[in-house]
Amino acid sequence: MNGKKVLCGLDSLDDAAPLLSGRRIGLMTNQTGIDSHFVSGIDRIHSRFRLTALFAVEHGIRGDVQAGLHYETQPDPATGVPVYSVYGGTHRLTPAMLDTFDVFCFDMQDVGARFYTYLYALSLAMEECAKAGKPVVVFDRVNPLGGEIVEGTVLSPRFASYVGMYPLPTRYGLTIGEYARWVKAHLRLDLDLTVIRLKGWERSLLLTDLSIPWVPPSPNCATAHAAFVYPGTCVFEGTNVSEGRGTTMPFEYIGAPWIDARRLEARMADHDLPGLHFRAAYFTPGFSKYQGQTCQGVQVHVTDPRQARVVKGALTLLDEIRALYPEQLQFIPSASGSFFIDKLLGCDDYRLGRGAGSLLSAHEAARTAFMEEREAFLMYE
C-alpha cells in the first residue's frame, strides 16, 4: 500500500488497557474492526482482556448480511462470545445486554455520510450506557472523505430516523471519535467517554492518501470510489432509479430501463461540477431494482476528490432525470406513508419540487453554523 501511514485507535490498544483490565467488555464491531496488521479487534481484545459480549449492527458482525436484513442472537463461531443483534428487533442495548459488560467499546469504520446507520448504533448505545452508568471507549478511525469538506443538507428534526437522527450535514467531516464527542454534547449525556486517538491522520487526508487496510464497511460500499460518491448517490435509494445495487458498481451506476444514457450524459455535461464526470453507462442488476433488466444511465466518476461536491452532483443528476422523465420518475413511499428520500435528505423540499441549487442554498446557513459548532469537538489539525 502506498500513502501515509496512519494508525487507528485499535493499534493503540495499550492506551485503553487501564480502562479495560479487570473488567467485562462489550464490543460493538464488525469486519472493519482490524488493526494495521489486519488482526481483528475481536481477536485482540478476546486474547488479552475479558470479552463477554459482542454487538452486531446492520450487515452483521462479519459483514455477511445484506442491507436491511435481520438476524438473531448467536455465538461468534471464532470465540464463542455471544453476539447480540441491535439491528432489527431493537436498535438499543436492552437491560439484559447492559448486564453482560462493565465497559462498552466501539470500533467500526463508517463512510462519513449522515445516513450511515453505524453512527446511530453508536449514539443509541451511548444513551443507554449513560443511563446505566457504563463507560464508553471509542477506537477512532479515519473519515475516508477527509475532515475538511462539509456539504449537503442539514437534517430537520421532524425527519429524524435511523438513517439520520440529528441536525448534521450530509457530509459532516468528522471521525467517528469526533462524532461521539459531538453526540455526547448534543444529547447532553452524563457519560464517561474516552476516544482512543488516531496517530498520523490530518484533516486534509483522504482515504486515497493513506496506507491503511480498507475493509468494505458494507457489501455495497466495496471501494474507495464507492465511498466517495455514496454521500451523494445514496439519495437514489429513495427513488425508482437504480443506485447500482446488484451490479459490481453500486452507488457509481445510476440508471433505469426508461432512461436514455447518451441524452442524460449530454445534459450533465452542461453543468459546472468540478471534480466529477458523468459517463453514459449500461448495466443489468443481478438483484434489487430492475433485476435482470438492462438499465441506461451514467457512471459517476470522481476525477478530483478535493474539488468534487458529490451531494450537489447527485442532486443535479436527479434534477435532470426529473426534468427528462417526469412521468416515469417516482419517489418511493414507505408503509407509513412517509418518503424515504425525505429521510435521506432530512427535509421534504426536494420531493415537493425544489431543485438542487435552491435546496443547497437554503441549507447554507445551517451548514455554516454546524461548521462553527463542530470546532469544539475536533481532535486533529
C-alpha positions as CSV (number, residue, x, y, z in Angstrom):
1,M,0.0,0.0,0.0
2,N,1.3,3.4,-0.9
3,G,0.5,6.5,1.0
4,K,0.9,8.0,4.5
5,K,0.9,5.5,7.4
6,V,-1.9,6.1,9.8
7,L,-2.6,4.1,12.9
8,C,-6.2,3.6,14.0
9,G,-7.4,3.6,17.6
10,L,-7.2,-0.2,17.8
11,D,-3.5,0.0,17.0
12,S,-3.1,1.8,20.3
13,L,-4.9,-0.8,22.4
14,D,-2.3,-0.3,25.1
15,D,-3.7,3.2,25.7
16,A,-7.1,1.6,26.5
17,A,-5.6,-1.1,28.8
18,P,-6.2,0.9,32.0
19,L,-9.9,1.2,31.1
20,L,-10.3,-2.4,30.1
21,S,-8.2,-4.5,32.5
22,G,-10.2,-6.5,35.0
23,R,-13.5,-5.5,33.5
24,R,-16.1,-7.3,31.4
25,I,-16.0,-5.9,28.0
26,G,-18.8,-5.4,25.5
27,L,-17.6,-4.7,21.9
28,M,-19.7,-3.3,19.1
29,T,-17.8,-4.0,15.9
30,N,-17.8,-5.7,12.5
31,Q,-15.4,-6.8,9.8
32,T,-13.9,-3.3,9.6
33,G,-12.6,-3.5,13.1
34,I,-9.0,-4.6,12.3
35,D,-5.6,-3.1,13.1
36,S,-2.8,-2.1,10.7
37,H,-1.7,-5.8,10.6
38,F,-5.1,-7.0,9.6
39,V,-5.8,-8.5,13.0
40,S,-9.4,-8.4,14.2
41,G,-10.2,-6.3,17.3
42,I,-12.4,-9.2,18.4
43,D,-9.4,-11.5,18.5
44,R,-7.0,-8.9,20.0
45,I,-9.4,-7.9,22.8
46,H,-10.5,-11.5,23.4
47,S,-6.9,-12.8,23.8
48,R,-5.9,-10.0,26.2
49,F,-9.0,-9.0,28.2
50,R,-12.3,-10.4,29.3
51,L,-14.6,-10.1,26.3
52,T,-18.1,-11.1,27.4
53,A,-20.4,-9.7,24.7
54,L,-20.3,-8.7,21.0
55,F,-22.9,-6.4,19.5
56,A,-23.7,-6.6,15.8
57,V,-25.4,-3.8,13.7
58,E,-26.6,-3.7,10.1
59,H,-24.6,-6.2,7.9
60,G,-23.7,-8.4,10.9
61,I,-20.5,-9.0,13.0
62,R,-18.6,-10.3,10.0
63,G,-20.2,-8.1,7.3
64,D,-22.0,-11.0,5.6
65,V,-25.6,-9.7,5.9
66,Q,-27.2,-7.6,3.1
67,A,-28.7,-4.2,3.9
68,G,-31.9,-4.3,5.8
69,L,-31.9,-8.0,6.7
70,H,-32.4,-9.0,10.3
71,Y,-30.7,-11.8,12.3
72,E,-30.9,-13.4,15.7
73,T,-28.5,-13.5,18.7
74,Q,-25.9,-16.3,18.2
75,P,-22.4,-17.2,19.4
76,D,-19.4,-15.9,17.5
77,P,-18.0,-19.0,15.8
78,A,-14.4,-17.9,16.3
79,T,-14.5,-17.0,20.0
80,G,-17.8,-18.4,21.4
81,V,-18.7,-15.0,22.7
82,P,-22.4,-14.2,22.4
83,V,-23.3,-11.9,19.6
84,Y,-26.3,-9.7,20.3
85,S,-28.2,-8.0,17.4
86,V,-29.0,-4.4,17.7
87,Y,-30.4,-4.2,14.2
88,G,-34.0,-5.4,13.7
89,G,-36.0,-6.1,16.8
90,T,-34.2,-3.3,18.7
91,H,-31.7,-0.7,17.9
92,R,-30.9,-0.1,21.6
93,L,-28.9,-2.0,24.2
94,T,-31.5,-3.7,26.4
95,P,-31.2,-4.1,30.2
96,A,-30.2,-7.7,29.6
97,M,-27.5,-6.7,27.2
98,L,-26.2,-4.0,29.5
99,D,-25.8,-6.6,32.3
100,T,-23.3,-8.5,30.1
101,F,-20.5,-5.9,30.4
102,D,-18.8,-3.3,32.6
103,V,-17.3,-1.2,29.8
104,F,-18.6,-0.7,26.3
105,C,-16.2,-0.4,23.3
106,F,-17.0,0.6,19.8
107,D,-14.8,0.0,16.7
108,M,-16.3,0.3,13.2
109,Q,-15.3,2.1,10.1
110,D,-18.0,4.4,8.7
111,V,-18.0,6.4,5.4
112,G,-18.6,9.9,6.6
113,A,-22.2,10.3,5.5
114,R,-25.1,11.2,7.8
115,F,-27.3,8.3,6.7
116,Y,-24.8,5.6,7.6
117,T,-26.5,3.6,10.3
118,Y,-23.3,2.8,12.2
119,L,-23.5,6.4,13.6
120,Y,-26.8,5.8,15.3
121,A,-25.8,2.3,16.6
122,L,-23.1,4.2,18.5
123,S,-25.1,7.1,19.7
124,L,-28.0,4.9,20.9
125,A,-25.5,2.7,22.7
126,M,-24.0,5.9,24.3
127,E,-27.5,6.9,25.5
128,E,-28.1,3.6,27.2
129,C,-24.7,3.4,28.7
130,A,-25.2,6.9,30.1
131,K,-28.4,5.8,31.8
132,A,-26.7,2.7,33.2
133,G,-23.5,4.4,34.3
134,K,-21.4,2.4,32.0
135,P,-18.2,4.0,30.5
136,V,-17.7,4.0,26.7
137,V,-14.5,3.7,24.8
138,V,-14.4,4.5,21.1
139,F,-11.4,3.3,19.0
140,D,-11.2,6.1,16.4
141,R,-11.0,5.6,12.7
142,V,-10.3,7.9,9.8
143,N,-13.1,9.7,7.9
144,P,-12.4,8.3,4.4
145,L,-13.7,11.5,2.9
146,G,-11.3,13.7,4.9
147,G,-12.1,16.1,7.7
148,E,-12.3,19.4,5.9
149,I,-15.2,19.4,3.4
150,V,-18.7,19.7,4.9
151,E,-21.6,19.7,2.4
152,G,-25.2,18.9,1.7
153,T,-28.5,19.4,3.6
154,V,-28.8,19.7,7.3
155,L,-31.4,17.3,8.8
156,S,-34.6,18.8,10.3
157,P,-35.7,17.0,13.5
158,R,-39.1,16.1,12.1
159,F,-37.4,13.9,9.5
160,A,-35.3,12.0,12.1
161,S,-35.0,8.3,11.5
162,Y,-32.4,5.5,11.7
163,V,-30.8,7.0,8.6
164,G,-30.5,10.4,10.2
165,M,-31.2,11.4,13.8
166,Y,-29.5,14.7,14.3
167,P,-29.0,18.1,12.6
168,L,-25.8,17.0,10.8
169,P,-24.9,18.0,7.2
170,T,-25.0,15.1,4.7
171,R,-21.2,15.1,4.7
172,Y,-20.0,16.3,8.1
173,G,-16.2,15.8,8.1
174,L,-15.8,14.2,11.5
175,T,-14.0,11.0,12.5
176,I,-16.2,8.5,14.4
177,G,-14.5,9.6,17.7
178,E,-15.2,13.3,17.0
179,Y,-18.8,12.4,16.2
180,A,-19.1,10.6,19.5
181,R,-17.8,13.8,21.3
182,W,-20.3,15.9,19.4
183,V,-23.2,13.5,20.2
184,K,-22.3,13.5,23.9
185,A,-22.7,17.3,23.9
186,H,-25.6,17.4,21.6
187,L,-27.6,15.0,23.7
188,R,-26.2,16.3,27.0
189,L,-25.2,12.9,28.1
190,D,-23.7,12.3,31.5
191,L,-21.3,9.8,30.1
192,D,-17.7,8.7,30.8
193,L,-16.5,8.8,27.2
194,T,-12.9,8.0,26.0
195,V,-11.7,8.2,22.4
196,I,-8.5,6.3,21.6
197,R,-6.9,8.6,19.1
198,L,-5.7,8.1,15.5
199,K,-1.9,8.6,15.0
200,G,-0.7,10.3,11.9
201,W,-4.1,11.5,10.5
202,E,-4.7,15.1,9.4
203,R,-8.0,16.6,8.4
204,S,-6.8,17.2,4.8
205,L,-6.1,13.5,4.3
206,L,-8.5,11.3,2.2
207,L,-8.6,7.6,2.1
208,T,-6.7,7.5,-1.2
209,D,-3.8,9.4,0.5
210,L,-3.3,6.8,3.2
211,S,-1.6,3.4,3.6
212,I,-4.2,1.7,5.7
213,P,-6.1,-1.6,5.3
214,W,-9.5,-0.9,3.8
215,V,-12.2,-3.4,4.5
216,P,-15.6,-2.6,2.9
217,P,-17.9,-1.3,5.7
218,S,-20.9,-2.8,3.9
219,P,-21.5,-5.2,1.0
220,N,-22.4,-2.3,-1.4
221,C,-19.5,0.0,-0.5
222,A,-16.6,-2.1,-1.5
223,T,-14.1,0.5,-2.9
224,A,-12.8,3.9,-2.0
225,H,-14.5,5.3,-5.1
226,A,-17.9,4.0,-3.9
227,A,-17.3,5.6,-0.5
228,F,-16.6,9.0,-2.2
229,V,-19.8,9.0,-4.3
230,Y,-22.0,7.4,-1.6
231,P,-22.9,10.7,0.2
232,G,-24.5,11.9,-3.0
233,T,-25.8,9.0,-4.9
234,C,-27.4,7.3,-1.9
235,V,-30.3,9.7,-2.4
236,F,-31.4,7.5,-5.4
237,E,-32.4,4.8,-2.8
238,G,-35.5,7.0,-2.3
239,T,-36.5,6.8,-5.9
240,N,-37.4,4.2,-8.6
241,V,-34.0,4.8,-10.2
242,S,-31.4,2.1,-9.6
243,E,-28.4,3.2,-7.5
244,G,-26.5,0.3,-8.9
245,R,-27.2,-2.3,-6.3
246,G,-26.9,-5.8,-7.8
247,T,-24.0,-4.7,-10.0
248,T,-20.3,-4.5,-9.5
249,M,-20.5,-0.7,-9.2
250,P,-23.2,0.1,-6.5
251,F,-23.6,3.8,-6.0
252,E,-21.4,4.5,-9.0
253,Y,-24.0,3.3,-11.6
254,I,-27.3,5.3,-11.7
255,G,-30.0,4.4,-14.2
256,A,-33.3,2.8,-15.2
257,P,-34.7,1.0,-18.2
258,W,-36.5,4.1,-19.3
259,I,-33.5,6.5,-19.3
260,D,-31.6,7.4,-22.5
261,A,-27.9,7.2,-21.4
262,R,-26.5,9.4,-24.1
263,R,-29.1,12.1,-23.6
264,L,-28.5,12.1,-19.8
265,E,-24.8,12.3,-20.3
266,A,-25.1,15.3,-22.6
267,R,-27.4,17.1,-20.1
268,M,-24.9,16.5,-17.3
269,A,-22.0,17.8,-19.4
270,D,-23.7,21.2,-19.4
271,H,-23.3,21.6,-15.7
272,D,-20.2,23.1,-13.9
273,L,-19.4,20.3,-11.5
274,P,-15.6,20.3,-10.8
275,G,-14.1,17.0,-9.9
276,L,-17.0,15.0,-11.3
277,H,-17.7,13.4,-14.6
278,F,-20.9,11.6,-15.6
279,R,-20.3,9.0,-18.3
280,A,-23.0,7.2,-20.3
281,A,-23.3,3.7,-18.9
282,Y,-25.4,0.5,-19.3
283,F,-25.9,-2.2,-16.7
284,T,-28.1,-5.1,-15.7
285,P,-28.7,-5.5,-11.9
286,G,-28.5,-9.1,-10.6
287,F,-30.8,-8.2,-7.7
288,S,-32.6,-5.2,-6.3
289,K,-34.3,-2.7,-8.6
290,Y,-34.8,-3.8,-12.2
291,Q,-33.3,-7.2,-11.5
292,G,-32.4,-8.8,-14.9
293,Q,-33.4,-5.7,-16.9
294,T,-30.9,-3.6,-18.9
295,C,-30.7,-0.1,-17.4
296,Q,-29.3,3.0,-19.1
297,G,-27.8,6.0,-17.2
298,V,-24.4,7.2,-16.0
299,Q,-21.4,6.1,-14.1
300,V,-20.3,8.8,-11.7
301,H,-16.6,9.3,-11.9
302,V,-14.7,11.4,-9.2
303,T,-11.8,12.9,-11.1
304,D,-10.7,15.2,-8.3
305,P,-12.0,14.2,-4.8
306,R,-10.9,17.5,-3.3
307,Q,-12.9,19.6,-5.7
308,A,-15.9,17.2,-6.0
309,R,-19.1,18.1,-4.2
310,V,-20.9,14.8,-4.6
311,V,-24.1,15.8,-2.9
312,K,-24.6,18.7,-5.4
313,G,-23.6,16.4,-8.3
314,A,-26.1,13.7,-7.3
315,L,-28.9,16.1,-6.8
316,T,-28.1,17.8,-10.1
317,L,-28.3,14.4,-11.7
318,L,-31.7,13.8,-10.1
319,D,-32.8,17.2,-11.3
320,E,-32.0,16.2,-14.9
321,I,-33.8,12.9,-14.6
322,R,-36.8,14.6,-13.1
323,A,-36.9,17.1,-15.9
324,L,-36.4,14.5,-18.7
325,Y,-38.7,11.8,-17.3
326,P,-41.4,13.5,-15.1
327,E,-43.9,10.7,-15.8
328,Q,-41.5,7.8,-15.1
329,L,-39.6,9.1,-12.0
330,Q,-41.2,8.2,-8.7
331,F,-40.3,8.8,-5.1
332,I,-40.7,5.6,-3.0
333,P,-43.2,5.8,-0.1
334,S,-42.8,3.6,3.0
335,A,-45.6,1.6,4.6
336,S,-46.2,4.5,7.0
337,G,-46.8,6.9,4.1
338,S,-43.6,8.8,4.5
339,F,-41.0,9.1,1.8
340,F,-37.5,7.6,2.1
341,I,-35.9,10.4,0.1
342,D,-37.2,12.9,2.8
343,K,-35.4,10.9,5.5
344,L,-32.2,10.7,3.4
345,L,-32.2,14.5,2.7
346,G,-33.6,15.4,6.1
347,C,-36.3,17.5,4.5
348,D,-39.2,17.2,2.0
349,D,-38.3,20.3,0.0
350,Y,-36.7,18.4,-2.9
351,R,-39.5,16.0,-3.3
352,L,-42.0,18.9,-3.3
353,G,-40.2,20.5,-6.3
354,R,-37.2,22.4,-5.1
355,G,-34.1,22.0,-7.3
356,A,-30.6,21.1,-6.3
357,G,-29.1,24.6,-6.3
358,S,-32.0,26.2,-4.4
359,L,-32.1,23.4,-1.9
360,L,-28.4,23.6,-1.0
361,S,-28.5,27.4,-0.8
362,A,-31.4,27.2,1.6
363,H,-29.3,24.9,3.9
364,E,-26.1,27.0,3.7
365,A,-26.7,29.0,6.9
366,A,-27.3,25.7,8.9
367,R,-24.2,24.1,7.3
368,T,-22.1,27.2,8.2
369,A,-23.5,27.1,11.8
370,F,-22.5,23.4,12.1
371,M,-19.0,24.2,10.9
372,E,-18.6,26.6,13.7
373,E,-20.3,24.3,16.3
374,R,-18.1,21.3,15.4
375,E,-14.8,23.2,16.2
376,A,-15.1,22.3,19.9
377,F,-15.1,18.6,19.2
378,L,-12.2,18.3,16.6
379,M,-9.3,16.2,17.7
380,Y,-7.0,16.6,14.7
381,E,-5.5,19.5,12.8
